[in-house]
Amino acid sequence: MAEALVSAAVSTPSVAAPAPLPVRAVLPWAFFVGLLALIALYFVGAEQGATSVFAGTDVHEWVHDGRHLLGFPCH
């Protein structure tokens, strides 16, 4: 009887493996996130001077601290 208790205590539970994600399901989201990252990088890094899309310095003032955090010179 003691042997039955020992063998029941030693058994390990089975763990389900995660299902693989198909590349076709991830690719549109990866493209979208990459595009958003490039737009954010443009506004933080280059929205000033000759390449500015918006007139004035409003965008520059909104992202000023981010420019310094990422190492972009601005003044």
TORDOTI-865169 format. One record per residue (C-alpha): residue number from 1; residue in one letter; x, y, z. Coordinates in steps of 0.2 Angstrom, whole numbers. Example, Ala and Ser with C-alpha at 12.3 -4.5 7.8 and 13.67 -1.06 7.14 Angstrom:
2
(1,"a",(62,-22,39))
(2,"s",(68,-5,36))
This chain:
75
(1,"m",(0,0,0))
(2,"a",(14,12,4))
(3,"e",(21,9,-13))
(4,"a",(5,15,-22))
(5,"l",(6,31,-12))
(6,"v",(24,35,-17))
(7,"s",(21,32,-35))
(8,"a",(6,43,-35))
(9,"a",(16,57,-27))
(10,"v",(30,56,-39))
(11,"s",(20,57,-55))
(12,"t",(22,74,-64))
(13,"p",(7,83,-72))
(14,"s",(7,85,-91))
(15,"v",(10,102,-97))
(16,"a",(2,108,-114))
(17,"a",(14,116,-126))
(18,"p",(9,132,-134))
(19,"a",(2,133,-151))
(20,"p",(14,140,-164))
(21,"l",(9,157,-172))
(22,"p",(9,157,-191))
(23,"v",(20,170,-199))
(24,"r",(5,176,-210))
(25,"a",(-5,181,-194))
(26,"v",(10,191,-187))
(27,"l",(16,199,-202))
(28,"p",(3,213,-204))
(29,"w",(4,217,-186))
(30,"a",(23,218,-187))
(31,"f",(22,229,-202))
(32,"f",(10,241,-194))
(33,"v",(20,242,-178))
(34,"g",(36,245,-189))
(35,"l",(27,259,-198))
(36,"l",(21,267,-182))
(37,"a",(39,266,-175))
(38,"l",(46,275,-191))
(39,"i",(33,289,-190))
(40,"a",(37,291,-172))
(41,"l",(56,292,-175))
(42,"y",(53,305,-189))
(43,"f",(43,316,-178))
(44,"v",(56,314,-163))
(45,"g",(71,315,-174))
(46,"a",(68,325,-190))
(47,"e",(52,336,-188))
(48,"q",(62,352,-188))
(49,"g",(69,364,-201))
(50,"a",(69,360,-219))
(51,"t",(60,343,-217))
(52,"s",(46,349,-206))
(53,"v",(29,344,-211))
(54,"f",(20,356,-199))
(55,"a",(24,375,-198))
(56,"g",(30,382,-182))
(57,"t",(39,374,-167))
(58,"d",(24,365,-159))
(59,"v",(29,347,-163))
(60,"h",(47,351,-158))
(61,"e",(41,357,-141))
(62,"w",(30,342,-138))
(63,"v",(45,329,-142))
(64,"h",(59,340,-136))
(65,"d",(63,329,-121))
(66,"g",(62,313,-131))
(67,"r",(74,321,-143))
(68,"h",(87,323,-129))
(69,"l",(83,305,-122))
(70,"l",(87,297,-139))
(71,"g",(102,308,-142))
(72,"f",(96,319,-156))
(73,"p",(104,337,-155))
(74,"c",(91,351,-157))
(75,"h",(99,367,-151))
